[in-house]
Amino acid sequence: MSKDKEFTEKSFDEMDEKERLKFETAKELGLADRLMKNGWKSLSASETGKIGGLMNRKMKDNNKR
Protein backbone atom coordinates (compact mmCIF):
# COMPACT_ATOMS: atom_id res chain seq x y z
CA MET A 1 0.00 0.00 0.00
CA SER A 2 1.23 3.51 -0.82
CA LYS A 3 2.55 5.78 1.88
CA ASP A 4 0.91 8.77 0.17
CA LYS A 5 -2.14 10.31 1.74
CA GLU A 6 -5.53 9.44 0.35
CA PHE A 7 -7.14 12.17 -1.73
CA THR A 8 -9.72 12.97 0.93
CA GLU A 9 -6.92 13.60 3.48
CA LYS A 10 -4.99 16.08 1.32
CA SER A 11 -5.38 19.82 1.48
CA PHE A 12 -5.44 21.83 -1.74
CA ASP A 13 -1.86 22.98 -1.03
CA GLU A 14 -0.63 19.37 -0.72
CA MET A 15 -1.97 18.39 -4.16
CA ASP A 16 0.28 18.45 -7.20
CA GLU A 17 -0.68 20.39 -10.32
CA LYS A 18 -2.62 17.55 -11.98
CA GLU A 19 -4.49 16.69 -8.79
CA ARG A 20 -5.53 20.34 -8.42
CA LEU A 21 -6.71 20.47 -12.02
CA LYS A 22 -8.65 17.22 -11.56
CA PHE A 23 -10.30 18.48 -8.38
CA GLU A 24 -11.13 21.89 -9.90
CA THR A 25 -12.72 20.15 -12.89
CA ALA A 26 -14.74 17.87 -10.61
CA LYS A 27 -15.83 20.94 -8.67
CA GLU A 28 -17.04 22.60 -11.89
CA LEU A 29 -19.14 19.51 -12.59
CA GLY A 30 -20.66 19.59 -9.09
CA LEU A 31 -18.91 16.44 -7.90
CA ALA A 32 -16.61 17.93 -5.24
CA ASP A 33 -18.85 17.19 -2.25
CA ARG A 34 -19.13 13.51 -3.12
CA LEU A 35 -15.37 13.34 -3.77
CA MET A 36 -14.48 14.83 -0.42
CA LYS A 37 -16.87 12.50 1.37
CA ASN A 38 -16.24 9.19 -0.43
CA GLY A 39 -13.16 9.65 -2.65
CA TRP A 40 -12.68 8.92 -6.35
CA LYS A 41 -14.19 5.44 -6.08
CA SER A 42 -17.63 6.99 -5.61
CA LEU A 43 -17.72 8.34 -9.18
CA SER A 44 -19.06 6.45 -12.16
CA ALA A 45 -17.00 5.75 -15.28
CA SER A 46 -19.03 8.37 -17.12
CA GLU A 47 -18.25 11.02 -14.51
CA THR A 48 -14.54 10.24 -14.46
CA GLY A 49 -14.53 10.30 -18.27
CA LYS A 50 -16.03 13.78 -18.26
CA ILE A 51 -13.40 14.94 -15.79
CA GLY A 52 -10.61 13.45 -17.91
CA GLY A 53 -11.94 14.98 -21.11
CA LEU A 54 -12.26 18.45 -19.61
CA MET A 55 -8.81 18.17 -18.02
CA ASN A 56 -7.32 17.21 -21.37
CA ARG A 57 -8.96 20.19 -23.06
CA LYS A 58 -7.71 22.58 -20.35
CA MET A 59 -4.16 21.23 -20.58
CA LYS A 60 -4.15 21.61 -24.38
CA ASP A 61 -5.45 25.18 -24.07
CA ASN A 62 -2.73 26.03 -21.52
CA ASN A 63 -0.01 24.59 -23.80
CA LYS A 64 -1.20 26.69 -26.76
CA ARG A 65 -0.76 29.92 -24.82
C-alpha distance (Angstrom), angle and dihedral (degrees) to the residues before:
residue distance angle dihedral
M1 . . .
S2 3.81 . .
K3 3.77 121.1 .
D4 3.81 90.0 -142.6
K5 3.77 118.8 107.3
E6 3.76 118.7 -100.5
F7 3.80 114.7 -105.1
T8 3.80 93.1 -108.0
E9 3.83 90.3 56.1
K10 3.81 95.7 52.5
S11 3.77 124.6 94.1
F12 3.80 119.3 -138.7
D13 3.83 89.4 -104.3
E14 3.83 91.8 55.1
M15 3.81 93.2 54.9
D16 3.78 120.8 95.6
E17 3.79 121.1 -126.2
K18 3.81 96.1 -88.9
E19 3.80 93.0 46.4
R20 3.81 89.9 51.9
L21 3.79 91.6 49.4
K22 3.81 90.8 48.1
F23 3.80 92.4 49.6
E24 3.82 93.2 45.2
T25 3.80 89.8 51.2
A26 3.81 91.5 48.8
K27 3.79 88.5 49.4
E28 3.82 90.6 53.4
L29 3.81 88.7 53.6
G30 3.81 91.9 50.5
L31 3.80 94.9 -111.2
A32 3.82 99.8 113.6
D33 3.81 96.7 96.8
R34 3.79 92.9 53.6
L35 3.81 90.7 45.1
M36 3.78 93.5 52.6
K37 3.79 91.7 47.5
N38 3.82 101.8 41.9
G39 3.82 107.8 10.0
W40 3.80 130.2 -128.2
K41 3.80 93.2 -48.5
S42 3.80 89.7 71.8
L43 3.82 92.9 67.5
S44 3.78 124.5 89.4
A45 3.80 123.3 -123.4
S46 3.79 89.0 -106.2
E47 3.79 92.4 54.4
T48 3.79 93.9 47.5
G49 3.81 89.2 47.4
K50 3.79 90.5 54.9
I51 3.79 90.4 49.9
G52 3.80 91.5 49.3
G53 3.79 93.2 47.8
L54 3.79 93.7 49.7
M55 3.81 91.3 45.3
N56 3.79 90.3 52.0
R57 3.80 91.3 50.7
K58 3.82 91.9 48.8
M59 3.81 92.3 49.0
K60 3.82 91.4 49.9
D61 3.81 90.8 49.0
N62 3.82 91.0 50.3
N63 3.83 91.5 49.9
K64 3.82 91.9 51.9
R65 3.80 92.1 57.0
